[in-house]
């Protein structure tokens, strides 16, 4: 594995013929993390697997200089105060990089982490109705982050709701530090 970062990838299988507006490989580069906690690693792997299994991902030719047909490979990384989407084709042809500001996500991610801690604590001690209430709040914050992502990607990369949710999970992983 190159460099001091943790990379997470999954490739369940080849894309179907004609299935070009999708991601078939995802890598997370987070130089601040040598190794994730096993629970976090599992969440990342599940998000990547689910993303690759079913997603809609279409780089906009009006934003990038050249958009070859996919399927695509995606590298997500934090670079300074930006989230960077590095996009290439499955065969390795560069599409381009898309830097996005992290600022719009910071409060949502902070609140999401806080409620996730409450959720995991509640699982051990709370009643089913209390757990359900906390989980509803957790899902609401996750949806909020996903919608922010869709807004920031509008006109640059077309994604659907489920793809945005899975990508938001991976963006959250970039906020973990060693």
JOKAUR-V672664 format. One record per backbone hydrogen bond with DSSP energy under -1.0 kcal/mol. NH is the residue of the N-H (numbers start at 1). CO is the residue of the C=O. E is the energy in kcal/mol with one decimal. If there is no record, write none. Layout:
NH/CO/E  NH/CO/E
This chain:
19/16/-2.2  20/18/-1.4  22/20/-1.6  24/72/-3.2  25/72/-1.0  27/74/-2.4  29/76/-2.8  33/30/-2.2  41/37/-2.9  42/38/-2.2  43/39/-2.0  44/40/-2.5  45/41/-2.7  46/42/-2.7  47/43/-2.5  48/44/-2.8  49/45/-2.8  50/46/-3.0  51/47/-2.4  52/48/-2.8  53/49/-2.5  54/50/-1.9  57/21/-1.8  58/158/-2.1  60/156/-3.3  63/60/-1.8  64/60/-2.0  72/22/-2.7  73/88/-3.1  74/25/-2.6  75/86/-2.3  76/27/-2.9  77/84/-1.7  79/82/-2.9  82/79/-1.5  83/100/-3.2  84/77/-3.3  85/98/-2.4  86/75/-2.9  87/96/-3.0  88/73/-2.2  89/93/-2.5  90/71/-2.4  92/89/-1.7  95/87/-2.5  96/87/-1.9  98/85/-2.7  100/83/-3.0  102/81/-2.3  105/102/-2.0  106/102/-1.1  109/105/-3.1  110/106/-2.6  111/107/-2.9  112/108/-2.6  113/109/-2.8  114/110/-2.1  115/111/-2.5  116/112/-2.2  117/113/-2.2  118/114/-1.9  119/115/-2.4  120/116/-2.7  121/117/-2.0  122/118/-2.6  123/119/-2.1  125/121/-1.1  126/122/-3.0  131/127/-2.4  132/128/-2.4  133/129/-1.9  134/130/-2.2  135/131/-2.6  136/132/-2.1  137/133/-1.7  138/134/-2.3  139/135/-2.7  140/136/-2.2  141/137/-2.2  142/138/-2.1  143/139/-2.6  144/140/-2.2  145/141/-2.4  146/142/-2.1  147/143/-2.5  148/144/-2.0  149/145/-2.0  150/146/-2.3  151/147/-2.3  152/148/-2.4  153/149/-2.1  156/153/-2.8  157/153/-2.7  158/58/-2.8  164/160/-2.3  165/161/-2.2  166/162/-2.2  167/163/-2.5  168/164/-2.4  169/165/-1.8  170/166/-1.5  171/167/-2.3  172/168/-2.4  173/169/-1.4  174/170/-1.0  175/172/-1.7  176/173/-1.3  178/32/-2.4
